[in-house]
Structure formats: structure tokens, C-alpha cells
Amino acid sequence: MAKTVIDPGICGFMAEVVATMNGDMCSLEITCDCEPIQKMAEELPQVDPMTEIGFHGDGPLTLRMFAKHCPHPSCPVPAGILKAVEVEAGLALAKDASIKVTKANE
């Protein structure tokens, strides 16, 4: 099991993703109070990790469902989902990632 906790910033809608491998597929439990993310999660009960790691074919299902349901393209939740899938599938090592935002001249 791999888990990511995503702090998306100003909206305050923290998200938690638990990824668990079941054979060749990765099951996802996505918890978030954001309605668009909840709708996305309903369509992402599991993914194929090999499809999620690249833009070949139709590209990652995670990003397609994000584009379908979420109006805010800079939301970091999809990246957190993909990180959990990669780690759980053994395609990446577990390591924190972050985005720090500052405004110049402040």
C-alpha cells in the first residue's frame, strides 16, 4: 500500500490517496471534500500503472478524469494520485514532492 496526502493550497481541500496493487491493476481510495475530485474518484476505482506512467495511447486515465471533472488545471491532486500509483507499483521510490509558491516583491 502506498499513501499520499496532498495539500492543494489556498482552497484547503486536503486529499488522501491510498493505492493498493491487485494483480496488474492498482486500486485507488481517494478521499477529498472537493466535489470535482469526488466525482473524479468515482470514475477511478482502479488504474493500470503501466498506462498511468506515460502519455502513450490515450494517456493516463487519472489525467483524463481530472480534465473531465475539475475546472482548476493547477490542482496538484492528480500528481499526488499518480505518485501513489507509481510507488505502489514499484515504478518509483517513495519520496516527498512539493510546490512552493511565493509572489515576487513581497
Backbone hydrogen bonds, N-H to C=O, Kabsch-Sander energy under -0.5 kcal/mol:
donor,donor_aa,acceptor,acceptor_aa,energy
2,A,19,A,-2.4
4,T,17,V,-2.4
6,I,15,A,-3.1
7,D,5,V,-0.5
12,G,9,G,-1.5
14,M,12,G,-1.7
15,A,6,I,-2.3
16,E,31,T,-2.5
17,V,4,T,-2.8
18,V,29,E,-2.3
19,A,2,A,-3.1
19,A,17,V,-0.5
20,T,27,S,-2.3
22,N,25,M,-3.4
25,M,22,N,-1.7
26,C,47,V,-3.2
27,S,20,T,-3.2
27,S,25,M,-0.5
28,L,45,P,-2.7
29,E,18,V,-2.1
30,I,28,L,-0.5
31,T,16,E,-2.9
31,T,29,E,-0.5
33,D,14,M,-0.6
38,Q,34,C,-2.3
39,K,35,E,-2.3
40,M,36,P,-2.3
41,A,37,I,-2.7
42,E,38,Q,-1.7
43,E,39,K,-0.9
43,E,40,M,-0.9
44,L,41,A,-1.4
47,V,26,C,-2.3
51,T,48,D,-1.2
52,E,48,D,-1.9
53,I,49,P,-1.1
54,G,51,T,-1.0
59,G,56,H,-2.0
64,R,60,P,-1.9
65,M,61,L,-2.8
66,F,62,T,-2.0
67,A,63,L,-2.4
68,K,64,R,-1.7
69,H,65,M,-1.9
70,C,66,F,-3.0
75,C,72,H,-1.9
80,G,76,P,-1.8
81,I,77,V,-2.2
82,L,78,P,-2.6
83,K,79,A,-2.3
84,A,80,G,-2.0
85,V,81,I,-2.2
86,E,82,L,-2.6
87,V,83,K,-2.4
88,E,84,A,-2.6
89,A,85,V,-2.3
90,G,87,V,-1.3
91,L,86,E,-2.9
92,A,86,E,-0.9
95,K,93,L,-0.6
101,V,99,I,-0.5
106,E,103,K,-0.8
